Amino acid sequence: MEIEQRLTALERQIRQLRLLAAALGTGLVALLSLGATGQPAVQDFQVVRTRDLLVVDDQGRVMCSVGEDGEGNGRLALNSRADKQVFVAGADERGNGQMLISSNTDQGVFSAVVDADGNGRLLVGSRKQRPLVSAGADKQGHGQFLLFSGSERTVLSAGVDAAGNGGIVDLFNGAGQGVVQLSCDGQGAGMVGAYDAKGAGRALKPKP
């Protein structure tokens, strides 16, 4: 998943959270009215059927909401005492499960999603909603780890090389150019490559 796609996905998730809060807010009045009818404070039910469920504190603030996201998917949201949504679990636009954890300033900083290839991916973002760390799978289904700078450039990539010889680690400079590479050759020996900004350099490996 490209960086711009991940940023777009995070922005879409935040918009969905705000729409969810507005939709579930209408159920709050009904729940408060039910509590004012003089019914016993505690009742036991085997099955509870409702369109929306809101759990409120003693001041009427929504702490937890369970309902539908407007697209027919279930959605669970938890709020902090400062009335900020800090946790949401539901489905993305493709119907895959996703989870988002936000800071107390409404910034999504951690998400667990399913990528376009059906693989799981964990994303850690900054307070400015910029990706910092991504862990998931590459196009071949191998594990992949990406580290980004604050300016959204990839500075480190770790995974499995295309030839299947073993692990590979690439280090990039500030301009996004690969300058250091750790890998394995076809005989299973380790190699270290160092290159300049134009790609010139050489790889070192143990002597036979």
N, C-alpha and C positions, 0 to 999 in steps of 0.2 A: 504494500500500500504506500503510495507516494505521500510526501509530507503535506502537500496541499489537500489531498483527500482526507488525511487524518484531521487536519485543522477544520475542514468543512464538516466532518462528522461530529467533532466536538461542538461546533457552533450549532449544528442541528439538534444535538442532544439537549443543549441548554434551552433552546427555543421550545422543545417538547416539554421540558420540565415546567416552564412557565405556563404553557397552555394547560398542562395537567393540574397545576395549582388552581388556576381559574375555574376549570371544569369541576373539580372536586369541592371547591369552595361553596357551591350551592347546596351541597349535602350537609354542610355544617349547621345551617339553620334548622333542618329537619331533625338532626340528632339532638341539638340543644332543646328543641321543643319536646322531644320524647322524654328527655331527662326532667322536664318541668311538669310532667303529668302526675307526679306523686307515686310513680311505680317504685317498687323496692330497688334499692341500690345494686343488689346482686341478684342475678337470675341465671339459671342454667339452661342452655339450649343445646340440642344435639346437632341441629343444622340451622344456620343463619343465612338467609338469602337477601341480598341487597345489591343495588347497582353500584353504590359507592359506600365506602366505609372510612370514617374519619375518627381518629383517636385524639382527644383534646385534653389540655391540662385544666387546672382549676380556674384559669383565666380565659378559657375558651380558645386558646391558641392551638392550632393543628400541630400535633407531634408526629403523627403517622397517617398516611392516606393509602388506601388500596382501592383501585378502580380500573377504569378503561382509559386508554391514552388517546382516543379519538379515531384510531385506526383499527380498532377491534382487538387490540392486544392488552393483556393484563399489565399493570404497572404498580410497583410498590415504591413509596417515597417516604423518607424520614427527614424530619426537620429538627434543627437545634432549638434551644430555648431562646435564641436571638431571632427566631422566625426565618431561618435560612435553610434551604434544602441542601442537605449534606450527603444524602445517599439516595440513589435511584436504581431500581432494577426493572428491566422490562425487555422489550424487543426493538430491534432496529427496523429500517425500512424494508429489509429483506425477510423479516420474520425471525431472525436469529437473536438469541439471548444477548443481553449486554448489561453492564453494570457501570455506574459512574459515581465517583466520590468527589465531592466539591469542598472547597475551603469555606470559611465563614464569610468570605467576600463574594460568594457565588461563582468562583472560578473552578472549573473542572480540572483537577490535578491528577486523577488516577482513573483509568477505565480498563475494563476487560471486555473485549469485543470479539466478534467472529469476522475474519477478513473475507474478501471477495472469493477466495479459493476454499473457504470452509474451514480454515485453520484458526485456532485461538490466537489472540494477540493481547499482550499487556502493554499499556501506554502510560508513562509517567510524564506529566507536564509541569511547567513552571506556573507561578502565580499569574503570569501574563498569558496563560493558555498556549504556550509554545511547547512542542514536544521536546523532551530531554532524553528519554530512554524508551526504546521499543524492543520487545521480546516476542518472538513468534516463529514463523516458518517462512522459508523462501519458496520460490516457484516449484522447486523440485521436492518440497516436503521436508527439507532438512531444517534443523533448528537454526535460528538467526537472532543475533543481538546487535542493535544499533545504538550508538551514542551520539547525541546532537549537541551543538553549541547553543548558547543563548540566542544566536542569530539564525537558528534553524538549519545550520549546515551539518552534514554528517562528518564527524571527526574520527569515528572508529566503527568498524564493522567486523563481526566475528561470525563464522559459520562453517560450512563444509565446501571445499573447492569443487568446481564443476567436473573435474576428472575423477572424483571420488577417492583421492589419495589420503584424505584426512582433513583435519581442521585447517582453517585459514583465517588470519587476522590482518586487516588492512587499516593503516593509519593515514589520515588525510590532513593536509595543511589547511590554513584558513581560507584558501581559495577553492577548497574542495578537490585538490589534486592528491592522488595517492603517492606517498613518499616513503612509506615503510610497509613491508609485507612479511609476515611469518607464515610458513606453509610447509608441506611435506612433498618430497619428490616421489616418483613412481616406485622407488625401492624402499620407501618408508623412512628415509633420512630427512632431518629437518633442514630447512632453508631460511635464510634471512636476506631480504632484499632491501636496498636503500637506493632511493632515486631522487633526482632534483625535480624542480617544478616543470621541466620539459619532458620528464619521463626517462632521462638518461641516468644510468647507474648500473649496478650489478647485484647478483645474488650470490651469497656465500653459503656453502654447505660443507659438512665434514669430509675430510679426505678419505678415500677408500682404505 
